[in-house]
Amino acid sequence: MNANAKTKTRKRLQSSKELGRVITEYYMKCTSAKSEGIPVGWMPPMNGVIELFYAMDLQPVFPENWSPVCAAFGLTPQNFTVSENMGYSRDLCGYLRNIIGYVHGMIDDKNSPFGGLPEPDLLLTPWGGCVPVMKIFHALERRFPEAKIFRGDLPQVPIEEINDDHIAYVISEMHRLVEFLSHATGRRLDLDRLRETVALSDQACALWDEIMTYRTCIPAPFSAAEMGIMFVMVTLQGTQTAVDYLTMVRDEVRQRAADGAGVIENETFRLFWDNIPLWYNMGLFNYFEAAGGVMVAETYSAAWSIRMDPSDPFRALALKTLYSYPMVSCVSISKRKEMVIKACRDYHIDGVILHRNKSCAPITLGQMAIKRQLEDELGIPSVIIDADHMDARNFSMAQFQTRADAFMEMLAAKKQHRAS
């Protein structure tokens, strides 16, 4: 295969081009919020607070989501330099090191992509999740002492163990948050508006689920190279913008599936990517195409769709908050195996790429068990790629090429043997 894999992805969807406008408009709203008198709140992704903010006309900002932007624009090295000079080890999560470096470095640089991030009026220290996410916000509290702080609490339980007591507790935390936001901003929550916001979020999730099902088609109408469309599921759930954009994507993908239009002319191998992508080198998803491989599914995209019942919005927000982190970073190994095995069946996978991610141990744990079960239960081979979703210093292109090329050659030999 070509030894010069491109950093940027080759996209096939026309709607992916429209995504640039959506991203720009979101960050423009973030940067203009303060001048318009709209309070800005920094929060982690993957929780029901997002819909609550939009329902109260507050501006949510996601510093963790800013890290992939920094990686895409090549800004992570300078952010890492700042945080490492402050004493943060290279062994820590790349999201944490990037955000710490950003807020203590180039946050005041208005030439940053999209104008950068506005300083927070509110900080919502995480309800739970992985330790680095919580530590990021502890550090942000020290960096922005003028921000008003809400410290929430979240039971850390696997999805299969969530019960009514957990739900009731998170509902009570949601009500406590509403009281905090009303006191801090002077804005009141309209319950009908909240129902509308939750309904929009549910519509977005339904569209996302439908879009993902078209990837089961052979050939697949789009690949992981289009993963940027996930942006609206991270930042804009509960908005008409997300519903409108995903409707556009759904319509295009549905038409491509009906036309039998695949990612490449000859889809020979259907591949699955486990773990977070390499945000600084998304072109790796295209690397396998020269050998007939298409990345038709991945673990990361499955975490962002949680259906919601708008008739009981606080329960819906509580369930989303409880489910979100166990879908990714706090999931049990048994649940991880179950999710990967099911995806490999649903998407007719021929081979799996297991990204052994130095920056995210929770998502990487259990990969050897997954590797064994894939082979034993489904006869699906896999290869481990050592990398890092944020820090390019922990990734060797030469090593990646050696392993990827050998893996694709093995898949080809296996398919040829079966044919004979």
Steps between C-alpha positions, in 0.01 A plus 500: 500500500598863462765585758385861514161476670335841501432681824159620383224261407358450153129552541227377268191666649400840369338569837842471664595820319203676659633401840762775484224760503328334797825487700587860419153623600516310830834653599387845383206469739740402776726799445215750452294379798652732757445813291137393460452453874482120478679322788765250390538170681786256458408136550607149403321337206266202526236611751148636521619845603542593133126497432439686826735778393335541162155501663611787727668695216847449645808425290668165565872467422688170501873533570553128439347532154735792434794260519424325167476848344844583636633169368351556156660846479838380626482698826546214744884511510507854641220419744686190616815706548317740731340227712816290518700805609244533780587147615231292328645166394496377139341183633177684582194524276560711190167679543606610849845618393364684198228686689730595787755627250236691305344685794845596634632591157327596179145555631556875462619461140204618293667357189417153629269288283144636509616774736580255781290435809337771713588496868229334712243677714397160637695179558318171535750271666416150374245279656722204428681332217868421466748650747674729244168668412437577865858621549473730198219688668674513836785675319257729317351610833845625600561664162166687495436601864230750400279232345203374700542131571249217518636172631266220409499139605435189292477136602770311309321179408501276193198536273372155590494591872318835480184491713222734612701630796781613271253669267320676786831628637609646167157660450549674836844619384342634180251703703785628718682606184194690374486690829870582470466622140195711583680664792826547309351635175159641596338276237206273569435161349184464293387136521333509158820633348691219668261243352556651156877486547492137614275414206753656260776302666302180458440582132873548450571163663237329284659649188847400619385142558346489153815640341712235673272216381577586137860404569383138518436521126749331267673704371499750787382845383747679729785419735666614821672768292173694533506484881506878521121494461501389865569864594130584518439202730762633741425873504154564357265237637170663583517747210321528168841543338597143592171360371522692172861401437449133582190493278723618215755229578230233531347591166834487321608175663163338430526595133856368476389172655210474255735567210754246624764773520789385719798678647732338246433324174587154628416454868685178589547519875269656756698632797420609855702755705504464877575803720527875433635614160834672456370856478829629357501236223146408399638397163584161652139403438570532126828312517340159465300591189788431260479136610121491466430563868225735618459609863126444520455524880669609822434490874516877553197600293269268692530698823325816387149373434271454799127520432302734725136527608392867481185434704717457811797727423681484835494122503621504138790731587587289804505180294717661233744617766514156662538312171750722322831432671444124544457492121865603456752556776337330798368189330571155642720265298212255459278777363779618270536150358125474453483835314791419267377147422151630422637777275718251312196283434273790404751660262632175345857573611799316350773646720544720807760767575552534874649840581708453817463858616772636731280799583194302607555190709129450590398451137806288429452256788368163389626511144688171532181336627309654209766378258469142628120501495487641146716211379338229709135598456490661155827397336580869444871590511624824653818705523619731780621848403699691764416870490345793686185689412663838573879480517673426169825433687348171614430382145739351247380507140762243400382257766137563406568433132689179576217361713217628281654369178570157650146488638341581164720240327385244755134590441553463125666159543220387730233606252683333214530178700127501571423556133713202401 
